[in-house]
Amino acid sequence: MSDVISRVMIRCPQSGTNVSTVFRLRPAAFEALTGDHSFRCDRCGQIHTWRREDAWLEEPSRARTVG
């Protein structure tokens, strides 16, 4: 099991930029994620609803490793 905890990212539908959701997960937890999730976007201020299929994990070089 990987110890890397990464931010879950989506593309903001209003601004088109990549934004972080409130989720920070290990890859196995991300793959097991189900259902709809919502958060208030820090780019446009709107609430976005997303599913795992819409999201990705931040690249490991920018994520933190649990020691």
N, C-alpha and C positions, 0 to 999 in steps of 0.2 A: 504494500500500500504506500502510495506517495505521501510524503509529508508536506508537499507544496500546497499552500492555501492560496487560491487565486480569486480575484474579483470576477464576478459574472458580469459580462458586458452585453449591451445591445446597441443597435443603431437607433438614435432618436428619430422618430418619423417626422418631426417638425424641422429640426436643424440638419439632419443627415449626418451628424457627428456620432462617434462612438461614445457611449456614456456607461458609467458603472451603475449597476443596480445595487440594492442594499445587501445582496448575497455575496458571501466569501466562502468558497467551498473547495474541498479536495476533488480531484477528478472523478473518483468513484461516486462521491455524493452528487456531483453534477450530473453524471450519467443516470443516476437513480431518480432524479428530480422529475416530478409529475405535476400536472395541473397548470392553472393560470396563476401568475404572480403579478403584483402591481407595485409601483413605486412612483414618487414624485421626482421628475427629471430635474437635475440641477442645471441643465442647459436651457430648457424652455419653460419650466415651471408647471408643465402639465403632468397628469397622471398617465403613465403608460402601463399597459397590461401586456405581459409577454409569457411565452412558453419556452421550455428548454430548446426546442427546435429553432427558436428565433435568436438564441443567445450563444455565446462562446466564453471560454475562460481566457482571462488576460494572459498574455504570453509569460512563461515562467521567469524570464529575466527581470520582469517588473513585479513579480509576486514575491511574497516573503516565505521563507522556509521556517518551519517549526523546528526548534532545536532540542 
